[in-house]
């Protein structure tokens, strides 16, 4: 109770400093159907698109007004937020992402407008005893429903004392990517040549990581002399020189540029660049995503590409380029993180076991393709508010 009071006091002091004149007239979506006010963080843009589409499919007369762009975002400003809510009179406020806009939430709560929070994750600091934590606890307690991206956030919410009936772990709303294509006849031909072999893919490998990849493959060959590496350099221009260097080290190399095939004696298959990634992801049960060990990631690939095609994923610590995707995969236990060449070699060896590979790949596929299902879960509390409203 004391913490709740502290949070309310902190909010009052914080919002006192945010007062400003009321906003000008807002331009509303056409029509006379119920209006939903939606606010999404930049990281939750994909979630806003997918949840909005799901809502409109369920209620064709629904009008959605998204903050930002032509509609100023009042976020921390209670006067501006109150003025906007009085003009637009939404039946609900949908917040997507980790932000908790204090002015907007407080104004909606004062007007008894239901607030739904989705596609959000909590920080461990939220369960602490700071003023910030108390304020966030107070804001979260005003929600009609809270849908979290991961189990860790659920545990934090419980430690914060939030009612469990408000909480749902949905997973993240992931951006839907069409699986990369390949020629099925070619895939079948390659697969028949590879029957029973431990194969893995090193995707978009910069020169700075070539030695680490070859070290990992030599470790795999010590366990299984039939192990096969598909190696895709990050630029096509590097393919022939790389093939020559690997041959000089004593390994048997097939070259895509020469129309070679991965026959029984071939140990490394060099691609002619990233134009056939759909083929390699399908053939390799395990993929290491290049650029993530060294940080040379100018040409690195989106990790949802192999995830959508059933390949288990290994990556290094440099994940800034696709930070959201990596956070979703790592948070869901759907990728294997390594810190250096030695750990990469260990991971490649361990993932020669089909059961481990299948478990990791299944989790990655679920996350990379689960956006529609999560969007439906987030849309449901919004639709429930509509169903409860008086006609």
N, C-alpha and C positions, 0 to 999 in steps of 0.2 A: 504493500500500500504506500509506504514511504517513497519507494522508487517511482511509483506511478505519479505521486504528487510532485516529485522532483522533475520528472519528465514534462509534466504539464507546465510547471514553472519555467523550465528551460525553453519550452516552445513559446510561452508568452513573451519572455524576454527577447528571444530571437526574432519573433514576428513584429515586435514593436519597432524594430529598426528597419523593417521592410516596407512601411506604409508609403503609398504613392497615390496620385489621383486615379480615379476610376477610368477604365479603358473606354475607347470610342466604340461605336457600334460594330458588332461582329457580323460577318457575312456567313449566313447559315446555308447548309446544303439544301437544294430544292426539295419540295415535297412537304407533306404534313404528317409523316410517320414519326414514331418515337426517335429521339435523338440521343446518341451515345457520345459522350466526350471521351476521347482516347489520347493518352500521352505515352510515348515510347522513347526510351533512350536510343542513341545511335546504334548501340550494340543489339538492340531489340527491334531494329527496323524490319528484319525478315519476319519476326513474330507478329508485328503489327499487320504486315501484308497478309500473312496466312490466316490469322485470327479474324481480321476484317472480312476476308473472302468467305470464311466459314459462317460468320454471322449473317452476311448478306444472302448466303445461300439458304439459310434457315428462315430469315425474315426479309422478304424482298422490299418491304416498305421501310426498313430501318435506315436511318440517316446517321452517318458517322462523321463526327467533326474531330479531326486530329490536330492537336496543338503543334505549333511550329510552322514555319513557312509564312503563309498569309495570315495565320491566327497566332498572335503573340503568345508565348508560353509564360503564364504568370508564376509558375513554380513556387518561389519563396515569398511572393507578394500577396498577402491576404486580401488587400483592398482590390487589387486587379483581379484576383481569382474570384472574389465574391461578385464583382461586377460582371465578369464573364458568365458565371453560373446563373446569375439573375437574368441575363439576357437570353442565354441559350436554353435554360431550364431542362437539362439532360435528365433522363431517368436513371442514369448510372454513370460512374466514372471508372474507366478501365485504365490501369497503370501497368506498363510493361517494362521490365528491366529492374535494376537494383536501386535506382534512385527513389527517394521518398520526398517529393516536393511538399515541404511543410505548409506553405501558404495555401496551396491548392487542396491538400488533404483536410486541413483545418476548416477551410471555407465550405467544402463539401459536407463535412461532418456537422457543422453548424446548421446546414440546410437539410440534414437527414437524407442526403443523396448517397445511395449505396456505393461503396468503393470496392473494386475487385483488383487484386494485385497478382500479376502472372509473369512467368518467365523470369523469375527473380532468384538471386542467390544471396545469402547472408554472409557477413564477415564474422570470424570468431570474436572480434572486438565488440560486436553487437550484444553479446551476452555478458559484457563486463559491467563495471560500476561507474563509468564515466558519465558526465552530463550528456555527451553525444549518444551513448548507449541508452540512457534513460529517455531521451527525446525520441529516438527511433522506436523504442519499445512502446511509447505512448502513441506514436503514429500508426504502428502496426496493429495496435489493439483496436483501432477504428475501422479496420477492414471487414468487409463482408466475407471475403474468401481470400486466401493466400496460397498461390500455387508456386511451388519451389522447384528448382532445376535439379537438386541433388539431395541425397540423404544427409550429408553433412549440414546443409542449411536447415533441414528439418530438426536435427538434433540441437542446433543453435536456437531455433525458434522455441523448442521445448524448454531449454535452459533459460530463455528469456521470460518464461511463464505465460506464453501465448496459448490460448485454448486450442487443444488438439483438433477440435472439430472444425477450426478455421483452416487447418493445414492440409495440403495435398502435395505429394511429390509426383510431379508429372514428367520430370526430365525436361531438357531444353527444347525449345522450338527451333529445330535445325532447318537451315535453308535446303530446299529440295534441289538436288542436282541430277540431271539426266545422266544415267550411266554412260561412260565413254563407249563408243562402238568399236567393233572389229569385224573382220570377215570370218563368219562361223566355220566355213570349210577350212580355212587356214588354222584356226584355233584347234579344230578337231585333229588335223594332221599333226600339228606340233604335240598335242596331248598324247596321241598314240605313240609317238617316239619317246615320250618322257615317262611312260608307265612305270610307277613304283619309285621314281627318283625324288630325292629331297631337293626341291627347287626354291629359290628365293630371288627377289628382285631388288636391285639397288637403283632407285629412281632419281633422275636428274642430279647426278653426282658431279659436283664441282671438282676441279683438279686437286684442291686441298684435302679432299676426302677419299681420293682413289686408293691411297695406301691403306687406310683403315678398312675399306671395303674388301680389299684383297686379303688383308690379315684375317678378317672374319671368314672369308670363303676358304682360306687354307685351313682354318680351324674346323670348318664344316667338312672338308675333305678328309681330315684325320678321323672323323667319326664315320663318314660314309664316302668311299672313294667315288661313288656315283653322283655325288652332290653337283647341282647345276646352278650357276649364277647367271641371271639375266642382268646385264649392266647397261644402263641408259645414261650416257654422259649428258651434262646439262646443256651442251650445244652439239649440234651435228658435226661441226668442224673438228671436234676432238676425237671422233669415233675411230678413225683409221690409225692415228698415232697411238691412241690408248690400246688398241688391239695389238699393235706391234710391240709395245712395252710389256704387255701381259704375256705374249708369246715368248719374249726374250727371258721372262722369269721362269719359263718351263711349263706353263699351263697350256692346255690345248684350247684354242679359241675358234669359235665360229663367228662369221661376220654377216650381219644382215645386209650390208651393202653388196656382198658377193652372193646373195641368195643362199647362204649356207643354212643348214638345218641343225637342230640340237640332237645329233646322233649320239649313240651310247658313249663314244669316246670323248665327246666335247665336254669341257669343264666350265667354260665361260662363253656366253653368247652376247656379243656386243651389238646393241641396237645402233641404228644410224640417227639417233636423236629422239625427241619426245613426240613423234607423230603417231606412234602406234601404242600409246600407253594402255588403251583399252584391251589390247591383245595380251600385253605382259601382265597386267593386273589379274586377268582371268587365269593365266597359266601358273602364276606364282602364289602359293598359299601364304607366303610371308613377304612383306615389302618394307625395306628401309627407305625412309623419305630423306633424300639428299638435301644438304644445306643446313640440316638441323644439328649436326655435330660442330661444324666450324663456324656457322653463322654466315657463310657465303651462300645466301639464299635468294639471290636475284632471280634465279630461274626455278626455284623450288615449286613443288606441286601442292595443290590443295589436298589435305589428307582425306577428305570425304570421297575423293576419286577411288582409291583402293577400298575404302570402307564400303562403298556402295556395290563393289564387285566381289566381296567376300574374301579379301586378302587381309590377313592380320598385319598390324602396323607396328613398326619400331621407329623411334625418333630420338634425337638428341635434345639438349637443353635449349637450343636456339629456336624458339617457336613464335617469335614476335610477328612474323609475316602473316600467319594464319592463327593469331592468338585465340580468337573466339572458338574456332573449330578444335584447336588442341585442348582448350580448357574443357570443352564438352566431352571429347574423347577420353582425356585423362581422368576427368571427374567421374565418368561412367565406367572406369576400369576397362576401357576398350582400346588401349594402346600400351605398348611397352616402352618406357623411357630408359635411355642409357646415357652415361655421361662421357664415355671415351671409347677409343677403339677396342680396348680389352673387353669392356662390357658389351659392346656390339657383337664381338665374336662369341661371347657367352650366350647372348640372347639368340643369335642365329642357331647355335648348337642346340639350345634348349627347345626352340620352336620347331625342331625337326620332329617332335612328338605330335602326332596328328590331333590328339585330344586337346592339348594346350592351344594349338593353332586354331582349332575349330571354335573353342570357347572365346578367344580373343576376337576372332573375325565375326562371330555372331553378335557380340556386344557392339562392335564397331558398326556393323550393318544396321542394327536396331537404332542406334543413335543417328546415323547418317540419313536414314529413311523415315524416322519417326516423327517428322514435323507435323504431318497431317493429323495424326492421332493426338498429339499434344495440343495442337490448335483447337481440336474439338473439345478437349477437356477444359481449356481456358474459356472457350466460348460458352460452355454450359451454364456457369453461374450468372453470366450476363443474360442469357435467355431465360433463366429461372426468375430473375428480377422482373422481366417483361411478363412472364406468365402470372406472377403474383400481383401485378399492377391491376388496378380497377379498370374495367373497359371504359 
